[in-house]
Amino acid sequence: MKNILSTSQSEELLRTLKTRFEKNRSRHENLDWSDVQAKLEANPDKLWILDEMEISGGEPDVIGYDAKGGAYIFVDCSAESPKGRRSICYDHEALESRKEHKPQNSAIQMAKDMGIELLDEEMYRSLQQLGQFDLKTSSWIITPVAIRKLGGALFCDRRYNTVFTYHNGAESYYGARGFRGLLRV
């Protein structure tokens, strides 16, 4: 069974998303809210996912339109990595490898449970063209298989007006590291 918001929850979320959309026009200059809203109303399962992004502190907003796929692209646009998705390791394998002091979850599992994708490095850098994000936090990103096989994982942040990509053990977790997600609607 699909997760669907109640009518009142849907209306409240749509108001929140519309307000954010209008307040941040530079993220989507050539897009019209009425088109976005129509697409959301036709896909109530996506509204539930956006609500999960909102509840966890992501402040999702439209950052583009994929004409080829016919989808609006929503990304977490909170100033810092979403609060409800921090202190997590990279994936389930990393979580299981910890013998003690395990985090509550992993970025990959949380994203899967929410129905979103982690950003890859290219998308993370594209997001940073629309504003300044992760000035005090960092966000896990999709890690190439070759790096992950060796036990590592990648994350990004913005410091000194520059976007950095770093590596860490996939099992590591920090109070200031979470992840940003992407949803196509």
C-alpha positions in Angstrom: 0.0 0.0 0.0 1.3 3.4 -1.0 1.8 6.1 1.6 -0.7 8.9 0.9 -1.2 12.1 2.9 -4.6 13.2 4.1 -6.3 16.1 2.2 -5.4 18.6 4.9 -1.8 17.3 5.1 -1.5 17.6 1.3 -2.9 21.2 1.3 -0.6 22.2 4.1 2.5 20.8 2.3 1.5 22.4 -1.0 1.2 25.8 0.7 4.7 25.3 2.2 6.2 24.2 -1.1 4.5 27.1 -3.0 5.8 29.7 -0.4 9.3 28.3 -0.7 9.1 28.2 -4.5 8.0 31.8 -4.7 10.5 33.0 -2.2 13.4 31.3 -4.1 12.6 32.1 -7.7 16.3 32.1 -8.6 16.4 28.3 -8.2 13.8 27.8 -10.9 13.4 31.1 -12.9 11.6 29.6 -16.0 9.2 27.4 -14.1 5.6 28.1 -13.1 4.2 26.9 -9.8 0.8 26.0 -11.3 2.5 23.4 -13.5 4.5 22.0 -10.6 1.4 21.8 -8.4 -0.6 20.0 -11.1 2.1 17.4 -11.4 2.2 17.0 -7.6 -1.6 16.6 -7.4 -1.4 13.9 -10.1 1.2 12.0 -8.0 0.0 11.9 -4.4 2.7 9.3 -3.5 5.3 11.9 -4.4 3.6 14.3 -2.0 4.2 11.8 0.8 7.9 11.6 -0.1 8.2 15.4 -0.1 6.5 15.5 3.3 9.1 13.0 4.6 11.8 15.3 3.2 10.2 18.3 4.9 9.7 16.6 8.2 13.3 15.6 8.4 14.4 19.2 7.8 15.3 19.1 4.1 13.2 22.0 2.9 12.7 20.5 -0.5 12.4 22.9 -3.5 12.3 22.6 -7.3 15.7 23.2 -8.8 15.0 22.3 -12.4 12.9 20.4 -14.9 14.1 17.3 -16.8 12.4 17.7 -20.2 13.6 14.3 -21.4 12.0 12.6 -18.4 9.2 15.0 -18.0 9.9 15.5 -14.3 10.4 18.4 -11.9 13.5 17.9 -9.8 13.2 18.5 -6.1 16.3 18.7 -3.9 16.8 19.4 -0.2 17.6 23.1 0.0 18.0 23.5 3.7 21.0 25.7 4.6 22.7 22.8 6.4 22.4 19.1 6.0 18.9 18.1 7.1 18.8 17.8 10.9 16.7 14.6 10.9 19.2 12.8 8.8 22.5 13.4 10.6 24.8 11.1 12.6 24.4 8.3 10.2 27.0 6.2 8.4 27.0 5.7 4.6 25.2 2.4 4.0 23.9 -0.8 5.6 27.2 -2.7 5.1 29.0 0.1 7.0 26.4 0.0 9.7 26.7 -3.7 10.2 30.5 -3.5 10.3 30.5 -1.4 13.4 30.8 -3.6 16.5 29.8 -0.9 19.0 28.5 2.7 19.1 26.4 2.0 16.0 24.5 5.0 14.5 20.7 4.6 14.2 20.7 4.3 10.4 22.6 4.8 7.2 22.2 7.4 4.5 21.5 4.9 1.7 18.9 3.1 3.8 17.2 6.3 4.9 17.0 7.5 1.4 15.6 4.2 0.2 13.0 4.2 3.0 12.0 7.8 2.1 11.9 7.1 -1.7 14.6 9.6 -2.6 18.1 9.4 -4.1 21.3 10.7 -2.6 22.9 13.4 -4.6 25.9 12.5 -6.7 28.9 14.9 -6.8 27.7 16.6 -10.0 24.2 17.3 -8.6 25.7 18.5 -5.3 27.9 21.0 -7.2 24.9 22.1 -9.3 23.0 22.7 -6.1 25.8 24.9 -4.8 25.4 27.1 -7.9 21.9 28.0 -6.5 23.1 29.1 -3.1 25.5 28.4 -0.3 24.8 25.1 1.4 26.6 23.1 4.1 28.7 25.9 5.5 28.8 24.2 8.9 27.7 20.6 8.0 28.5 18.1 5.3 26.5 15.6 3.2 27.2 12.1 2.1 27.0 11.7 -1.7 26.7 8.7 -4.0 30.1 7.0 -3.9 31.7 5.2 -6.8 31.6 1.4 -6.5 35.5 1.2 -6.6 35.9 3.5 -3.6 33.1 1.8 -1.7 34.6 -1.7 -2.3 37.7 -0.4 -0.5 35.7 0.7 2.5 35.4 4.4 1.7 32.6 6.8 1.0 32.4 10.4 -0.2 30.9 13.5 1.2 30.8 17.2 0.3 30.6 20.6 2.0 31.2 24.2 1.2 34.1 26.1 3.0 36.0 29.2 2.0 33.5 29.8 -0.8 34.6 26.5 -2.4 32.8 23.1 -2.7 35.0 20.3 -1.5 34.6 16.5 -2.0 36.2 14.4 0.7 36.5 10.7 1.7 36.0 8.9 5.0 35.4 5.4 6.1 31.9 4.4 5.2 31.2 3.4 8.8 32.1 6.8 10.2 29.3 9.2 11.4 29.3 12.6 12.8 26.7 14.9 14.3 27.3 17.4 11.5 27.1 15.0 8.6 23.9 13.9 7.0 22.7 13.6 3.4 20.6 15.6 0.9 18.1 13.9 -1.3 16.6 14.3 -4.8 13.1 13.4 -6.0 11.8 13.5 -9.6 8.1 14.3 -9.9 
